[in-house]
Amino acid sequence: MSVAPRTDGVLVDRYGRVARDLRVSLTDKCNLRCTYCMPAEGLPWLAGPELLTDAEIVRLVRLAVERLGVTEVRFTGGEPLIRAGLVDIVASVAAVEPRPRISLTTNGIGLDRLAPALRTAGLDRVNVSLDTLDPARFTQLTRRPRLDAVLAGLAGAAAAGLNPVKINSVLMRGVNEDEAPALLRFAVDHGYQLRIIEQMPLDAQHGWDRSTMVTAEEILAALRTQFDLSPDPTERGAAPAETWLVDGGPARVGVIASVTRPFCGDCDRTRLTADGQVRACLFATEESDLRAALRGGADDEELARRWRTAMWGKRAGHGIDDPTFLQPARPMSAIGG
């Protein structure tokens, strides 16, 4: 990989894209077993010494903000709420100057209890994964009967002021594709914002099949059977979701069409895995090890140089439609959303 030219204060790639959004995975573990993510028995989890410590996470996030121009930090997993030091990590990142916007992607289990402390620590908002409103179907999809806990987490987040509370939903053909209108009605009625995501080839079983994926066009057609959708006049920028006003607004719904309408040309993300690897793309097959350098005594300048080099090598696109596309070895739970 070629070394990035010296560009202080920014993470830029060969195509001129600037990464200002950092996704930080805090753990590869999860307390659900969603069928499109991992097998029923779970996965071989990272051993404790392989994970970045709380202090190491904060140091790398501070580096990204102070030296590399990151302005948004999202904590992901696995399930980040099961990271014991989460509240303290959020508080430490909120103290970084200039303060980044801080968000969290979670399955919502336990969020009702943690939301007030997270809000006080400096968390700005949350995205909660919810693919169905039917208890039996939820148990089938996640292999855990925890729908009530997720709904409580959503309500707790809103009550704590972690707004806008967003719902992330994945529709699967023959499983829950019929629920798009019901999910949107639920979101509108409760003041949440729904984001429906095309299923991506990031499952641990490598069983993804494009022919069974519910496309953005199908999602929108289903929503329009019960709602009037009009283009959102707000500039999309680098946001992954294309959004529409629902029945004239102010409610909005978004569709993240990573497969059929890729937005790679506007991507502004860089990713840090729970074991300290930089990933330039969600679908990258290469990683750059910051953990070894950090634990080997590298100073911030050296760590920043390595991070810039990793991002300089980012590919033009994810290449899902290329016949030579290879699904990354790590599943979504081990990469971070």
C-alpha angles and dihedrals in degrees: 000000000000118000115252117246114253105273109163120213098012143077104221131169132209090270095055097254114144120213111220099148116079120195111199120193110209097187140356091219124100136185093217129063103211109192094229092051112039143355122269093257093053126231137284099278123217113266117248096253090053092060121087112251121239090257092050092051092050092047093052093045090049089050091051092051100040100038108020105041101248111161102172128052122188121187115213141159152141081300111333095195090072091061103106095213097047098116093048092047091053091048092050093049091047088058093058116109123257086033112233123216107258127209139164135216112207144153087238099237106142093005092118089064098041101039097087093050092045091050091050090048091056108269109151104195147338142227114210122199113230122157102171142019094207113098095212092047091047090055090048093050099042100026088229129091094228107121092118090055092052092049089049089051092054092050092046092052092052092047090052091053098251091146142203089038106202128199120213114205131181117199120208126195113253091007113065106339090119093064101072095102093043092051091050092048090051091050094048093046092052099039094250126135117236123216117185114199129202109238109258132206095259103108120127091231093056088226098132114134121187091211091065095045117110104232130219091251091055091047092052092046090053093049092049091060088076107014139049109235122195129178114275108241090207113107110255097209111170094335112132093220124078104212137208133193112247114228090339096315163224084162115077136195127199134203120203105205099183092158108036099030105026116193097197092130090066098037113139100175136118122181135213117194124216089257094052104263121143114224118192093197137021087239097042118138092199131065135188118223114229095160094068092047092046093049090043091063102262114166123229092265092057093045090050090050091053092048092050091050091050092053094043088065094055113134123239093248145351093261098216090148093050113103088226094056114136121197110235115259092235116074121225092265090061096042104047126235 
